[in-house]
Amino acid sequence: MIGHDMGKKKILVLNDGASYENWGIKACIDGLNNIFQNTFEDFEIIGRSHSYMHKKYSCEPRLLSKKIFNDHSRVAKKLFDEFHFLPRISDEFEYVAELWASGRGGKGAEDFICAVRDVDIVIFNGEGSTYRDNIGAIKGLFMLWYAKMKMNKMTYFLNGSVTLTSVDSILPAMVRRVFSVIDGIAVREPYSYKSVMNFYSELSSIRVIPDSVLSLNLGKSKENKLIDNLEFIEKSFFCFSLSMLPMDFRKTRERSSIVNLICELKKIVPNAVLLAKDIEDQVLRDVAKLTDSYFVGPEFSYQDISYILSKSRFLLSGRYHHLIFAAKVGCPVIPMASSSHKIHGLSALYENVMPAPVDPTDLWNETEKILKRAIDITSNDSLRAAYIESSEGLMNNVFEGASDMFKDFK
């Protein structure tokens, strides 16, 4: 053990989503807090935000909440200093570490090093997924490696999915370099475990600990009175939210597969409730108007969404945490695939309960399958109890896995 063993544990959490406008990321951080409370007698969290982990340049001008320049903009590269100077490939780790140590790694590097000096544990909350050349993933991995190898801190990768591929394959070697030296690695579903093992079977210390959201007891938020005025809550309704993959609506509008699908599902369950928190999902306001559906937007909390889902006949969604919220409160789901294999991995965790995902980019061909699943769900009263029972088992897995991972600190 390191540091002040018997006193308060100071934990630096990279990718702290407490202030980020996303239901899932907020719930993830609440879940991690729940896990820490169950694991440590006394602790303090020092957070570095989701936006911090995805910040490319020290100055990032915005217009209507959107970055004017993308991360690969040639203009931005000329005008602005990098917030964190990062390695592009595994071979550059040592070189970049020298720059960080000598004060030439950017303002963000200086901030990170100062923060690490005063903590016992550094945790990268991998929510958001580690895949392709995602800046948040590369930054989080390098920071874990730096904290371990250059500052001798206890370091952990938690709560993330990992998708390694042979396409533009820069991430696998980084994962091997980092996972070979840090103190604990927990991916949140079995597809990620298989993905890492397929590349590097020698990384035997990797384990599966389900998403931290599964540690929460979900229910109605006491702070938001809006939910008391929802006119659909006592009606028969189903819920729908988007996938991170593109879906057919923005170009085709009233002729889209989404509009057609929701109208067909309303023949099975008469009311539809469309859920949208993120900016890119607000297009569902227009879908709601075209399908005579209800819209639930960003003014609601994830606790409110969980309460709504507890009353819903089913959820059709490609949002990872929306599916977890539903499963936790006993709402059967029809999952749609996402931009990584994380939804497939979640279905595997709910073996024999949650079906395999459908393809949200091909809804015209998937509609018949979805309608059949909706009919099966609405005629099977035992499904709700099965989801709750499976969720309780996964909750136990979360607490047991975390307790074992941090046993040296107890």
N, C-alpha and C positions, 0 to 999 in steps of 0.2 A: 504494500500500500504506500501511497505518497501523501504528502501534505499533512494537514491536521486531521488525522483519522477519526478521532472521536468527536470532532466539532462539526460545524455547519459545512456541508459540501457545496462548493461553488461550481456551478455547471454553466458552461458557455454553450448555448444552443444556436447552431447555425441554421438559418432558414426558419426563424421564429415567425409564425404567421398570425400572431395575436392581433396585429393592426392591419392585416391584409383583407381586402373585401372579397372573401371567398368562403362559402360555408364549410367546405371540406378542410381547408388549411386551418381555419380557426378551431374547428373541432379536433384536428390533429394535435394542436398545441395544448388544448384542454385535456386531451387524452394523455399526452406526455406528462403534464402536471399531475394527473391522477396516478400515473405509474410511479412517478418520483415520490409522491406522498405515501404510496404503498411500499416503497423500497427503502427510502432514506428516513432516518429519524429527523433530520433537519437539513434543509437545502435552500439555496438561493440560485435563481436563474438569471443569467446575464444573456440577453438575446441579441442576435443580429438578424435583421428582418429579411423577409422574402425579397423585398426590393433591393436590399443591400447585396444579397447573393446574386442578383441578376443585373446589377449595375455594371455597365461596361466602361463608361467614361466618367471622369470627375464632374463634368457638366453634361447634362442630358436634357436639352430644351424640349418642351412639350407643347402641343397644340390640341386643345379639347381632350386632355388627359392621355394623348397618345404621343409617343416619341416621334420627333421630326426626322431623326436619323436612325436607321437600324444599326445593329451591332457591327455589320460589315461595310458600312458606308465609308467610302474613300474620303469624303469631305470631313466626316467626324474624326477619322484617324488623323487628319492633318490639323484640325482645329483644337482637339481636346486630348488631354493626357488620360491614359487608362487609369481607372480607379484602383484596380488590382492588376498588376502585370502578371499574366498567367502563362504557364507552359502550354504549347500547342500539342505536344506529344510527351510521352513518358520520358524520353531521353533528355528532355529539357528541365526536369524537376530540380536537379542539383544546381544547374546554372541559375534558374529563377530564384531558388532559395538563397543563393549568394546575394542576388540583387535585393531581395526582401531584407536580409540581415544587415545590409549596408545602407539601408534607407532609400534604395532606388526602385522599390517595388510598387510605388504609388501610395496615395494618401490612405487608401483602404488597407494596404498591407501594414502600414504603421499602426493604424487603429487595431487591426487584428492582433498583432504581436503584443501591443499593450494590454489588450483584453485577456489574452492567453496567460500572460505572466501571473495574473491574480486568481486563476481558477484551478480546480482540481481535475475537472473532467471537461473534455470537448466532445460534443455530440453533433453530428451532421444529421439533421432531420431530413431524410431523403425524399419526403413527400414532393411530388412534382415529377418524379421518375428520373433515373440515371440512364440516359440513352443518347445516341447520336453525339452531336457536339454541343449539347445543352450547356450554356455558360454556368448556370447554377450548379450543375452536377460537377463540371470540371473544377470549379472554384471550391466546392465543398470537399471534393476528394483531395485536392492539393492542400487545402488547409488542414485536413486531418493528418495527412502525411507530414506536413511541416510541424504541426504541434507535437507529433510523436517523435519524429526523428531529430528535430532541431531544438525542441523545448522540453522534451521528456515528459509529456503529459499523457494521462490516460485518455484514449480516443476511441470513439464508437460511431459506427454507421448504423442508423436505426430508421425504421419506418418508411423505407423506400422500396420501389421496384427497380430492377436492373435489367436492361435489355441490351445484350451484346450482339453485334452483327458483323458480318464480313464486309458490309457496305460502308465505305468511308471509315475504315476500322481503326480509329485513333483511341477510342475509349477502352477497349479490352486490356491493353497493356497498362494503362493508368490504373484500372481496377485491380489488376494483379499486383502492381507495385504498392498500392495503398492497402489492399486487403491482406497482403502478406505481413504487414508490420503493425497494424492497429490492434487494439485490445479486444474489440468485439464487433462482429458483423451480423446484423439481422435484417434479412429481406422480409417483405411482408406477405409474400405469397409464393407457392411452389414453382410457378413458371419462372420466376426470377432466380430461384435456387438452381433450377435445371439450366438456365441460360448461362450462369457463371460456371457451373460444373462442366458444361459442354466445352467451354474454352479452357478452364483451368481446374482440373479435378484435384490438384494438390491443395486447393484452398479448403481444407477439410474443416476449418473452424467456423465456416459460415453456417448459419441456422435460419430457420423460418420462425419469426414471431409476428403474428398477425398485426394489422394496422392498429395504432393506438386508439383510434376512434371506437374500436370494439371494447375498450375498457370503460367507456362512459355509460351511465344510466341516462337514457335520452327521454325527454318529455317536453311538455309545454313550457315556454319561457314565461317567467313571472313578469318580466320587464315590458313585454310588448302586448299592449291591449288590442292591437289591430286584429289579432286572431279571433277575438271574441265576436267580431262583427262579420266573419266570413259566412256568406249566405249558403255556400255549398256544403258546409261541414256536416250537416245532418242528412244530406242527400246521398244517393249512390253515385260515386265518382271514381275515376282512375287518374293517376298522375303521369306526366310525361316531362322529361327534360332531354337536352341534346347530348350528343357525343362530342369529344374533342376532335373527331374526324369530321371533315366537311359533310354537310347533309343537304339534300335537295330542297331549297326554298328560295334563296336569295335571288336567283335568276328566274325561276319558274313560277314563283308566287302561288296564285290560286290553282295552278295546274300541277303543283309539286306533289311528290310522293308523300311528304309529311302531311299535307292537308288531306289528301285522300285517305291515308292510314288513320288519322285521328277521326275522321268522319265515319270510317268503317268500324272502328273500335267503339264509337258512341252508339252503334246499333246493339252492342253487347252490354255496355255500361253507359247509361245515358248522359253522363256529365264528364267532361275532361278538365283537369287542372294542370296548367303548364307552369313549370318552376324555372325561374331564371335569376341568378345572382350576378354573374359576370357580365361585363360590358358586351362581349361578343354574343351572349345568349339573349340579349334584350330583343332580338328579332322575333322571339316568341310572342311578344305583344301583338305583332301583326298576324301571326298564326292564330292566336286566340280570337282575334276579330273575325278572321275568315272562316273559322270553324265553330263560332259561337261557343267558345270555351272560356273558362275562368283563367285569370293570370295572377300568379303570386310572384312578386318581385323582390328586389334587394332590400326593401325595408324590413323584411322578415328575417329572423335569426335561424340558425340551424336547428335550435331546439323547437322553434315553431314548425319548421319543415318536418321534423320528426313527428310532431303531434299530428300534423295534417296527414302524413303517410300512415300513421296508426289507424286512421279512419278510412284510408283509401282501399279500394278493392285490389289494386295492383299498381306497380310502377313500371313504366317502360323508359329506360334510361341508359346512356353510355357514360354517365358520370360516376366515377368510382365510389365516392363517398355518399352520393345520393342512394346508391344501391345498398351501402352499409347501413345508412340511416333506416332505410325501409326494412331490411332484414332484421335489424335489432328490435324493431317494434312490431314485427310479425306481418309486415306487408309483403306479399309475394312479388317477385320481380321477373321482368323479361329484360335481361341485360343486352345492351348493344356493345359492340367492340369499340375500343378506343385507339389512340395513336401509339400505344404500346400494348404488350400482352397482359397488362395488369387486370383487365376485366376477366380474361380467361383464367388468370390465377385466382381471382376472387371466387369464380364459379367452382374452381377445384377445391377451395377451402370449404365451400358449402356442398360437398360431395353428396349426390343423390337428392339434393334439395333445390339448388339453384341451377337452372339449365345453362347450356353453353350459349355464348353471345351470338346474336344475329349481326349481319353486316349492315351498318347504318348508311353506307354509301350505295346500297343496292336494294332499297326498300320496295321498289316495285316487285322484285322477285322474292323478297322476304315477307311480303304482306300476308300471304296465305299462312305461312308458318306462325307469324305473330298472332293472327286472329285465332288460330287453333289453340295456341298457348293461352290466350286470354279466356277462351271458352273453358279450357281445362282448369284454369286457376279458379274461375268464378264458380265452378261446380265441385270444388274440392275444399271443404271446410277444414280439413286437417292440416293444410299447408301452413297456415299461420302459426300454429303451435310448433311445427317442424322448424320453421325459420327461427323462432325464439329459442328453441332448445339448442339448435346449432350455434346460434350467436352466444349463448351462455357458455357453451363449451369452448368457443374461441376466446371469449373473455378470460376464462381460466388459463388458457394457453398464453395469453398476453402477460398476465401477472406472473405466472410460473417462469416463463422465459426471461422476463426482465429481472426477476429475483435471482435467477441463476447467473445471468450475464453480469450483474453488478455485485455478486456475492463477496468479492474482495473488499467492497466498501461497507459492508454491513457490520 
